[in-house]
Amino acid sequence: MGRHRLSRRRLDVKEAAEVLGISSEGVRKRIKRGTLASEKEPGGRVFVWLDEDWTKSDEGSDRDRTKGRTESDSELVEVLREQLSRTWAQLEAEREANRENRRIIAGLTQRIPAIESPPEAPQSSVTASEDPGRGVPPDDKGVDSRPPWWKRWFG
């Protein structure tokens, strides 16, 4: 199967800009990005290689391609609008949830001063290893003289 090769036309940057309908700077940027084939002469002048389907002589078929693109573009725009409206609805729902969370937090922070801290107990000589619930003071060495709980319980 043979490949069909399009004929190409060599234009300077200004001519290429007119054919493509963009500015000369836009052509230079496309050359820099590598999206347009180009060559530079030893004198520094730059030429762009454009396929014949982009030249003005084939303007009618270019318009036909543009018409096809606008039909598919309108479908794409409609899909994007639908996605955007769903995104806006989701954003509004998130904003409402955020407002509700702020109201809850504000209510809770107002109640914090109303909650009284327990009164502080007077400092005693009880060590941290003692069980304050038993009420039996340790002997001189800091050891409880009572038998273990399981012996008291089971006898």
TAMO-V166345 format. One record per backbone hydrogen bond with DSSP energy under -0.5 kcal/mol. CO is the residue of the C=O (numbers start at 1). NH is the residue of the N-H. E is the energy in kcal/mol with one decimal. If there is no record, write none. Layout:
co:CO nh:NH e:E
co:CO nh:NH e:E
//
This chain:
co:3 nh:5 e:-0.6
co:4 nh:6 e:-0.5
co:7 nh:52 e:-2.5
co:9 nh:11 e:-0.6
co:9 nh:50 e:-2.8
co:11 nh:48 e:-4.2
co:12 nh:16 e:-2.7
co:13 nh:17 e:-2.1
co:14 nh:18 e:-1.9
co:15 nh:19 e:-2.4
co:16 nh:20 e:-2.6
co:17 nh:21 e:-1.3
co:17 nh:22 e:-1.9
co:23 nh:27 e:-1.7
co:24 nh:28 e:-2.3
co:25 nh:29 e:-2.4
co:26 nh:30 e:-2.1
co:27 nh:31 e:-2.2
co:28 nh:32 e:-2.5
co:29 nh:33 e:-2.5
co:30 nh:34 e:-1.1
co:30 nh:35 e:-2.1
co:30 nh:36 e:-1.2
co:37 nh:49 e:-2.8
co:39 nh:47 e:-3.0
co:41 nh:44 e:-2.2
co:45 nh:41 e:-3.0
co:46 nh:13 e:-0.8
co:47 nh:39 e:-2.5
co:48 nh:11 e:-3.1
co:48 nh:50 e:-0.7
co:49 nh:37 e:-0.6
co:50 nh:9 e:-3.0
co:51 nh:54 e:-2.1
co:52 nh:55 e:-1.4
co:55 nh:58 e:-1.4
co:56 nh:59 e:-1.6
co:58 nh:62 e:-1.4
co:59 nh:63 e:-2.0
co:60 nh:64 e:-1.7
co:61 nh:65 e:-2.2
co:62 nh:66 e:-2.0
co:63 nh:67 e:-2.3
co:64 nh:68 e:-2.0
co:65 nh:69 e:-2.0
co:66 nh:70 e:-2.3
co:67 nh:71 e:-1.7
co:68 nh:72 e:-1.8
co:69 nh:73 e:-2.8
co:70 nh:74 e:-2.3
co:71 nh:75 e:-1.4
co:72 nh:76 e:-2.1
co:73 nh:77 e:-2.9
co:74 nh:78 e:-2.1
co:75 nh:79 e:-2.2
co:76 nh:80 e:-2.6
co:77 nh:81 e:-2.4
co:78 nh:82 e:-2.1
co:79 nh:83 e:-2.4
co:80 nh:84 e:-2.4
co:81 nh:85 e:-2.5
co:82 nh:86 e:-2.2
co:83 nh:87 e:-2.3
co:84 nh:88 e:-2.5
co:85 nh:89 e:-2.2
co:86 nh:90 e:-2.4
co:87 nh:91 e:-2.5
co:88 nh:92 e:-2.5
co:89 nh:93 e:-2.1
co:90 nh:94 e:-2.3
co:91 nh:95 e:-2.4
co:92 nh:96 e:-2.2
co:93 nh:97 e:-2.2
co:94 nh:98 e:-2.3
co:95 nh:99 e:-2.4
co:96 nh:100 e:-2.3
co:97 nh:101 e:-2.4
co:98 nh:102 e:-2.2
co:99 nh:103 e:-2.1
co:100 nh:104 e:-2.3
co:101 nh:105 e:-2.5
co:102 nh:106 e:-2.5
co:103 nh:107 e:-2.2
co:104 nh:108 e:-2.3
co:105 nh:109 e:-2.6
co:106 nh:110 e:-1.5
co:107 nh:111 e:-1.1
co:108 nh:112 e:-0.9
co:109 nh:113 e:-0.5
co:111 nh:114 e:-0.5
co:111 nh:115 e:-1.1
co:112 nh:115 e:-0.8
co:114 nh:116 e:-0.7
co:127 nh:130 e:-1.1
co:130 nh:132 e:-0.8
co:131 nh:134 e:-1.2
co:131 nh:135 e:-0.6
co:135 nh:137 e:-0.6
co:139 nh:142 e:-1.7
co:143 nh:139 e:-2.1
co:148 nh:151 e:-0.5
co:148 nh:152 e:-1.8
co:149 nh:153 e:-2.5
co:150 nh:154 e:-2.5
co:151 nh:155 e:-1.3
//
